[in-house]
């Protein structure tokens, strides 16, 4: 396998949520009803984007796998170990972030001291910088204290986790979920991942 794209979070523990929205909230992912509230769940958006990236890479002839995790019992370390068995050149985990309703932007994470992955994180950020949805770019970050288990496993030669926008910002999450935005990210990241892959191999 050349590349593993992991869909972050799990169907039964879907990650971050945007709660207390109307059932008529306009967004290009499912609106769920859970615990008496209408909400948008991170897993649905992660899955939509991860699937689009995989589809684009396959169309370009890349040997790529979409890694999904069924439930929380398969922890992040387990996700990294599963990917490692495939011996990929590149591992990218797809997530969306949350902080407050004004938070905005995307960034990539790599392990502390992993210079090659850090350089690739910058390249992926730059590939998305001419963004039609005007989501501003945030500085990339290092995986401080190794708290992201999947990256700790070093499943590939290049190991990255992307936070592609903020769930806590309703305006941003609408943009992140749009078909136009997802298609743009899939193409821009896909092309840069292919260039990185050529160099790594």
C-alpha positions as CSV (number, residue, x, y, z in Angstrom):
1,X,0.0,0.0,0.0
2,X,1.3,3.5,-0.9
3,X,-1.0,5.6,1.2
4,X,-3.4,5.0,4.1
5,X,-6.0,7.7,4.7
6,X,-7.7,7.2,8.1
7,X,-11.2,8.5,8.8
8,X,-10.9,9.9,12.3
9,X,-13.3,9.0,15.1
10,X,-15.9,6.1,15.2
11,X,-19.6,5.6,14.2
12,X,-20.5,4.8,17.8
13,X,-18.4,7.6,19.3
14,X,-18.4,10.2,16.5
15,X,-16.1,12.8,18.0
16,X,-16.9,16.5,18.2
17,X,-20.4,17.8,17.7
18,X,-22.2,21.0,16.7
19,X,-25.3,20.8,18.9
20,X,-28.6,22.7,19.2
21,X,-29.0,23.3,15.5
22,X,-32.2,23.4,13.6
23,X,-33.3,20.3,11.6
24,X,-33.3,22.7,8.6
25,X,-29.7,23.7,9.1
26,X,-28.2,23.9,5.6
27,X,-25.2,21.6,5.4
28,X,-23.9,18.9,3.0
29,X,-23.6,16.1,5.7
30,X,-26.3,14.3,7.7
31,X,-28.0,16.1,10.5
32,X,-28.4,13.6,13.4
33,X,-30.9,13.6,16.2
34,X,-29.2,12.5,19.4
35,X,-30.1,13.0,23.1
36,X,-33.0,15.2,22.2
37,X,-30.9,17.5,20.0
38,X,-30.3,18.0,16.3
39,X,-26.5,17.9,15.7
40,X,-23.7,17.5,13.2
41,X,-21.1,14.8,14.1
42,X,-17.5,14.9,13.3
43,X,-17.3,11.4,12.0
44,X,-19.7,12.1,9.2
45,X,-17.5,15.0,7.9
46,X,-14.3,13.1,8.4
47,X,-15.7,10.2,6.4
48,X,-16.9,12.4,3.6
49,X,-13.5,14.1,3.2
50,X,-11.5,10.9,3.7
51,X,-13.5,9.1,1.1
52,X,-13.1,11.9,-1.4
53,X,-9.4,12.0,-1.0
54,X,-9.2,8.2,-1.5
55,X,-11.4,8.3,-4.5
56,X,-9.2,11.0,-6.2
57,X,-6.0,9.2,-5.4
58,X,-7.4,5.9,-6.8
59,X,-8.4,7.7,-10.0
60,X,-4.7,8.8,-10.3
61,X,-3.6,5.2,-10.0
62,X,-2.4,5.3,-6.4
63,X,-2.5,2.2,-4.3
64,X,-4.4,3.8,-1.4
65,X,-6.5,2.3,1.5
66,X,-9.3,4.0,3.4
67,X,-9.0,2.9,7.0
68,X,-12.1,3.0,9.1
69,X,-12.5,2.1,12.8
70,X,-15.8,0.6,13.9
71,X,-15.8,1.5,17.6
72,X,-14.0,3.1,20.4
73,X,-12.6,-0.2,21.7
74,X,-10.1,0.0,18.8
75,X,-8.1,2.9,20.3
76,X,-5.7,5.3,18.5
77,X,-2.7,3.1,19.1
78,X,-4.6,0.2,17.5
79,X,-5.4,2.4,14.5
80,X,-1.7,3.1,14.1
81,X,-0.7,-0.5,14.4
82,X,-3.3,-1.6,11.9
83,X,-2.0,0.9,9.4
84,X,1.6,-0.2,10.1
85,X,0.8,-3.8,9.0
86,X,0.2,-2.4,5.5
87,X,3.7,-0.8,5.4
88,X,2.5,2.4,3.7
89,X,4.8,5.2,2.6
90,X,2.3,7.9,3.8
91,X,-0.3,7.9,6.6
92,X,-2.8,10.8,6.9
93,X,-5.6,10.8,9.5
94,X,-8.5,13.1,8.7
95,X,-10.2,15.1,11.6
96,X,-12.0,18.4,12.3
97,X,-11.4,20.5,15.4
98,X,-13.4,22.4,18.0
99,X,-12.7,25.3,20.4
100,X,-15.1,28.2,20.2
101,X,-17.5,29.8,17.7
102,X,-14.9,32.2,16.3
103,X,-12.2,29.6,15.8
104,X,-11.1,29.1,12.2
105,X,-8.5,27.5,10.1
106,X,-6.8,24.2,9.4
107,X,-3.5,22.7,10.4
108,X,-1.5,19.4,10.2
109,X,0.3,17.6,13.1
110,X,3.4,15.6,13.0
111,X,5.6,13.9,15.7
112,X,8.2,16.0,17.5
113,X,11.5,15.6,15.8
114,X,10.0,14.0,12.7
115,X,11.6,16.5,10.2
116,X,10.4,14.8,7.0
117,X,6.8,14.6,8.2
118,X,6.9,18.2,9.4
119,X,8.2,19.3,6.0
120,X,5.3,17.4,4.3
121,X,2.8,19.0,6.6
122,X,4.0,22.4,5.4
123,X,3.6,21.2,1.8
124,X,0.1,20.0,2.3
125,X,-0.8,23.3,4.1
126,X,0.6,25.3,1.1
127,X,-1.3,23.1,-1.3
128,X,-4.5,24.3,0.3
129,X,-3.6,27.9,0.8
130,X,-5.3,29.1,-2.4
131,X,-8.6,28.1,-0.9
132,X,-11.9,29.1,-2.6
133,X,-13.8,28.8,0.7
134,X,-11.5,31.3,2.4
135,X,-10.7,29.2,5.4
136,X,-7.5,30.8,6.8
137,X,-4.4,28.7,7.4
138,X,-3.2,28.1,10.9
139,X,0.4,27.2,11.8
140,X,1.1,23.5,11.8
141,X,1.8,21.8,15.1
142,X,4.0,19.1,16.6
143,X,2.5,16.2,18.5
144,X,3.6,17.4,21.9
145,X,3.8,14.7,24.6
146,X,2.9,12.1,22.0
147,X,-0.7,12.2,22.9
148,X,-1.9,11.1,19.5
149,X,-1.5,7.4,19.7
150,X,-1.9,6.7,15.9
151,X,1.1,8.9,15.1
152,X,3.1,7.4,18.0
153,X,3.1,4.1,16.2
154,X,4.9,5.6,13.2
155,X,2.9,3.5,10.8
156,X,4.5,5.0,7.7
157,X,7.6,6.9,6.5
158,X,5.5,10.1,6.6
159,X,2.9,10.4,9.4
160,X,0.4,13.2,9.5
161,X,-2.9,14.2,11.1
162,X,-5.0,16.9,9.6
163,X,-7.5,19.1,11.4
164,X,-9.5,20.6,8.5
165,X,-11.6,23.2,10.2
166,X,-13.5,24.0,13.4
167,X,-16.8,22.3,14.3
168,X,-17.5,25.0,17.0
169,X,-17.8,27.6,14.2
170,X,-21.2,27.1,12.4
171,X,-20.2,29.2,9.4
172,X,-16.9,27.4,9.0
173,X,-18.3,23.9,9.3
174,X,-20.8,24.7,6.6
175,X,-17.9,25.6,4.3
176,X,-15.9,22.5,5.4
177,X,-18.8,20.2,4.6
178,X,-19.7,21.7,1.2
179,X,-19.3,19.5,-1.8
180,X,-17.2,22.2,-3.5
181,X,-14.8,22.4,-0.6
182,X,-14.4,18.7,-0.2
183,X,-13.7,18.3,-3.9
184,X,-11.1,21.1,-3.7
185,X,-9.3,19.6,-0.8
186,X,-9.3,16.1,-2.3
187,X,-7.7,17.3,-5.5
188,X,-5.2,19.7,-3.9
189,X,-4.0,17.3,-1.2
190,X,-4.2,14.4,-3.6
191,X,-1.8,16.0,-6.1
192,X,0.6,17.0,-3.4
193,X,0.5,13.5,-1.8
194,X,1.4,12.0,-5.1
195,X,4.4,14.3,-5.5
196,X,5.5,13.4,-1.9
197,X,5.0,9.7,-2.7
198,X,7.3,9.9,-5.7
199,X,10.0,11.4,-3.6
200,X,9.6,9.0,-0.7
201,X,9.6,5.9,-2.9
